[in-house]
């Protein structure tokens, strides 16, 4: 397979005496959805924050398109083309879809905002993602459903030709139909060549859209498997005990306390 | 849109998603963006907005009509050119302080000190004129002048440290004016007042945004403190400003009929051109927008209204035959001009967009890379600067810098004006037009009551309170409806 678009090698992170991440390896390939799963406290959020540059890393290496990079600040990540969609969306309810998508990166002409141009680009981006559930890009975000809001948040992340998108539990608060919309969108992002990292607790979602699953167990990567060749039971075992059959952590490591 | 029909991704899942939305009665695929809004659509939209929690200017306009009807029964003189011509002079300070407050309220903050800040700023300007330049010292408080200079220099440093530029520049202009003695001239004394206001605003913004004290407390403290400072500035003696023709003219004089026409044509004609041009551009580029027809009707209504008002204003409205009073009052045109500038700043600049975003969701703004501290500091700077100018108009209206200039109900009237006009106290919602229309509602009450001497003035606050309560209730009810959907 080609060079991974984003690769984390041997990442360690401690908060004081608590060793949260042990030699974590994670690879994200362009055009694939990589699911990052793990129980609460397994280190998913910490790993994402380390990659985003919100938390520093103690040791280890992050490679982007094969090149080692240092991400010290969320802006560094954005410059590389790595975007993060957090659970609480970070949309301003009182602004419309276009205004939210361009928030902080407005296009200007002669010192004033070029609203028409932004509107056109917002619509192009949504059309490019085959989003058809939004009737107007001039709607206030306050009036959108949960699925539509998630869609806008994701579209905002991919607006700037980003290459890797991290989605933190994008379907957590959604109903059946809306979950469907968002999962379709996640799949389309990967089909368009982005590297997508999906953080989720929902195994059905993971099995449906992900190509690979990286399971974290107590700060270690228990396994990095392909969804085609694994089952829900197997992944749940990896999440809860760190091993399943002959894959996963050695039992000595898995039982080691942190 | 052609994408819809030729889209290959008609997986069962996608169909399911689309079907759900249609069953909800929602149009799909940006259908609303390609349709032009016609007049009927616009009316329907407007009713929809009313129902979903955006009453906009409706409560204030209704309030104006109802109060106008009531007061026309109270006194025959109410609907007379002479009386209506007086309204702007009586209410300009509310409109101007309210305009500044809109910026602060949009952030979900409050500036209780804008009124008394106006008091000290106008007081300082009056004292500067009285002393032929403030550098000749403030009677009874010799060191106070240098305290003021040091405080202004401090505000410049603080403002630059907080990455604000315009505010410190305005303060620096004030420092130069007073050090060179230019403040013995009326115009420069008023500029000095505004720049002292900007200095106060930088300080308030810093206390709120960087130190982290709630704006209610910071500005409450200043509301009290400035009332004391004003006594020092005036040496406990009121200073009349009626003898200063420029200052007097602000609330009492009018533009010449010719310039009134120029103002009307530029403002209303400019709006017509802008709104029609925008609709035309939207149509030709396939953007969401109103139909040309709707834009033209809206612009023409405003133009006709403005022309009628100007034509009436240009008649002699003085009942005394020895002096002609005609033209648009400065107290009307200055707030309108300021309102236009504020509207452009809020809607067309990235700074304005960031202000709205910060008021709507500060965390989202921060994550989008917006310097929230900077936005807050600039908003408070504008709030206090407008407060200072409002104080100048207040002094002009009342004839001088009294010992209680800007205290009492003045700030609360300005807040009420902004709220009656549809600005939310919770941030993120409001517009400059709200402050101007709201100020008209507020000022019409004492005016109407004052026309019938048998009616006790005690009705004034009672009615003002009732109007504010009704406006706030309309806002809250529509808000609850929108949240409950």
Interface residues (C-beta under 8 A of the other chain):
Chain A: X74 X75 X86 X88 X89 X90 X91 X92 X93 X94 X95 X99 X100 X103 X104 X105 X106 X108 X111 X112 X113 X116 X119 X120 X123 X126 X127 X130 X132 X133 X134 X135 X136 X137 X138 X139 X142 X143 X177 X180 X181 X183 X184 X188
Chain B: X1 X3 X4 X7 X9 X11 X13 X14 X16 X17 X18 X20 X21 X26 X27 X28 X29 X30 X31 X32 X33 X52 X281 X282 X285 X286 X287 X288 X348 X349 X350 X353 X354 X356 X357 X359 X360 X361 X363 X364 X365 X367 X368 X369 X370 X428 X429 X482
